[in-house]
Amino acid sequence: MKQKYQIFKEMDQKKLVIKEFAELDKEMLSLLCEEEYDIKVIKAAISRGKEALISELRTNNMYPPSVYAEKIAQAVIDIFDSKGNQSVEIAFNDVDLLIK
């Protein structure tokens, strides 16, 4: 199954948004989950380290495997290293995860 995560930092609304998509139908990604986080909470988690950030990003609705969570956390860190509104998209294929 293919998955995609869209990560948006919205400074004007003081939030981070992560949208999780998955290929439920051939070549068509569907929105599975959308989570919003307070920017202050995310900045505090970043200052405590990547593991703390991953714990903050994981929820009951969105709990990516550790390989994915690491990459998502790094993308969030990179976004917060830049100024203003930013976004990034990360794509995964579960076949690659199973091979590893």
The 8 nearest C-alpha neighbors of each residue, nearest first, counted from 0:
[[1, 93, 22, 92, 2, 21, 94, 23],
 [0, 2, 92, 22, 21, 91, 93, 3],
 [3, 1, 21, 91, 20, 90, 92, 22],
 [2, 4, 90, 20, 89, 19, 91, 21],
 [3, 5, 19, 89, 18, 88, 20, 6],
 [6, 4, 88, 18, 17, 87, 89, 7],
 [5, 7, 17, 87, 86, 16, 88, 4],
 [8, 6, 86, 16, 15, 85, 9, 17],
 [9, 7, 15, 85, 84, 10, 86, 14],
 [8, 10, 84, 14, 12, 11, 13, 15],
 [11, 9, 13, 12, 84, 8, 83, 14],
 [10, 12, 13, 9, 84, 14, 83, 8],
 [11, 13, 10, 9, 14, 15, 8, 38],
 [14, 12, 10, 38, 11, 9, 37, 15],
 [15, 13, 37, 38, 9, 36, 12, 8],
 [14, 16, 8, 36, 35, 7, 38, 9],
 [17, 15, 35, 7, 34, 6, 36, 14],
 [18, 16, 6, 34, 5, 33, 7, 35],
 [17, 19, 33, 5, 4, 32, 34, 6],
 [18, 20, 4, 32, 31, 3, 30, 33],
 [21, 19, 30, 3, 29, 31, 2, 28],
 [22, 20, 2, 28, 29, 1, 23, 3],
 [21, 23, 28, 1, 24, 27, 0, 29],
 [24, 22, 21, 28, 29, 25, 27, 0],
 [23, 25, 27, 22, 26, 28, 29, 21],
 [24, 26, 27, 22, 23, 28, 0, 1],
 [27, 25, 24, 22, 28, 23, 1, 21],
 [28, 26, 24, 25, 22, 29, 23, 21],
 [27, 29, 22, 21, 20, 23, 26, 30],
 [30, 28, 20, 21, 31, 22, 23, 27],
 [29, 31, 20, 32, 19, 21, 28, 18],
 [32, 30, 20, 19, 29, 21, 33, 18],
 [31, 33, 19, 18, 30, 34, 61, 60],
 [32, 34, 18, 17, 19, 35, 16, 31],
 [33, 35, 17, 16, 18, 32, 36, 61],
 [36, 34, 16, 15, 14, 17, 33, 37],
 [37, 35, 15, 14, 38, 16, 34, 41],
 [38, 36, 14, 40, 39, 13, 15, 41],
 [37, 39, 14, 41, 13, 40, 15, 42],
 [40, 38, 42, 41, 37, 43, 13, 14],
 [39, 41, 43, 37, 38, 42, 44, 36],
 [40, 42, 44, 38, 43, 39, 45, 37],
 [43, 41, 45, 39, 44, 40, 38, 46],
 [42, 44, 40, 46, 41, 45, 39, 47],
 [43, 45, 52, 41, 47, 51, 46, 42],
 [46, 44, 42, 48, 47, 43, 52, 41],
 [45, 47, 43, 44, 48, 42, 49, 52],
 [48, 46, 44, 45, 51, 43, 49, 52],
 [49, 47, 45, 51, 46, 50, 52, 44],
 [48, 50, 52, 51, 53, 45, 72, 47],
 [49, 51, 53, 52, 48, 54, 47, 69],
 [52, 50, 54, 44, 49, 53, 48, 47],
 [51, 53, 44, 49, 55, 50, 54, 45],
 [52, 54, 56, 50, 55, 51, 72, 49],
 [55, 53, 51, 52, 57, 56, 50, 58],
 [54, 56, 52, 53, 57, 51, 44, 41],
 [55, 57, 53, 54, 52, 58, 72, 36],
 [58, 56, 62, 54, 55, 61, 53, 59],
 [57, 59, 61, 60, 62, 56, 55, 54],
 [58, 60, 61, 62, 57, 56, 34, 63],
 [61, 59, 58, 62, 32, 57, 34, 33],
 [62, 60, 58, 57, 59, 63, 32, 19],
 [61, 63, 57, 58, 60, 59, 64, 68],
 [62, 64, 68, 67, 61, 65, 57, 66],
 [65, 63, 67, 66, 68, 62, 69, 96],
 [64, 66, 68, 67, 69, 63, 70, 53],
 [67, 65, 69, 64, 68, 70, 63, 96],
 [66, 68, 70, 65, 64, 69, 63, 71],
 [67, 69, 65, 71, 70, 66, 63, 72],
 [70, 68, 72, 67, 66, 71, 65, 73],
 [71, 69, 73, 67, 72, 68, 74, 66],
 [70, 72, 68, 74, 73, 69, 67, 75],
 [73, 71, 75, 69, 74, 70, 68, 53],
 [72, 74, 76, 70, 75, 71, 77, 69],
 [73, 75, 77, 71, 72, 76, 78, 70],
 [76, 74, 72, 78, 73, 77, 79, 71],
 [75, 77, 73, 79, 74, 78, 72, 80],
 [76, 78, 74, 80, 75, 79, 73, 81],
 [79, 77, 75, 80, 76, 81, 85, 74],
 [78, 80, 76, 81, 77, 75, 82, 8],
 [79, 81, 77, 78, 76, 82, 75, 83],
 [82, 80, 79, 78, 83, 77, 85, 84],
 [81, 83, 80, 84, 79, 85, 78, 10],
 [84, 82, 10, 85, 81, 9, 8, 11],
 [85, 83, 9, 8, 10, 82, 86, 7],
 [86, 84, 8, 7, 78, 83, 87, 9],
 [85, 87, 7, 6, 8, 88, 84, 78],
 [86, 88, 6, 5, 89, 7, 85, 74],
 [87, 89, 5, 4, 6, 90, 3, 86],
 [88, 90, 4, 3, 5, 87, 91, 71],
 [91, 89, 3, 2, 4, 88, 92, 1],
 [92, 90, 2, 1, 3, 93, 89, 67],
 [91, 93, 1, 94, 95, 0, 2, 96],
 [92, 94, 96, 0, 95, 1, 97, 91],
 [93, 95, 97, 92, 96, 98, 0, 1],
 [96, 94, 98, 93, 97, 92, 99, 91],
 [97, 95, 93, 99, 94, 98, 92, 66],
 [96, 98, 94, 99, 95, 93, 92, 0],
 [97, 99, 95, 96, 94, 93, 92, 66],
 [98, 96, 97, 95, 94, 93, 66, 92]]
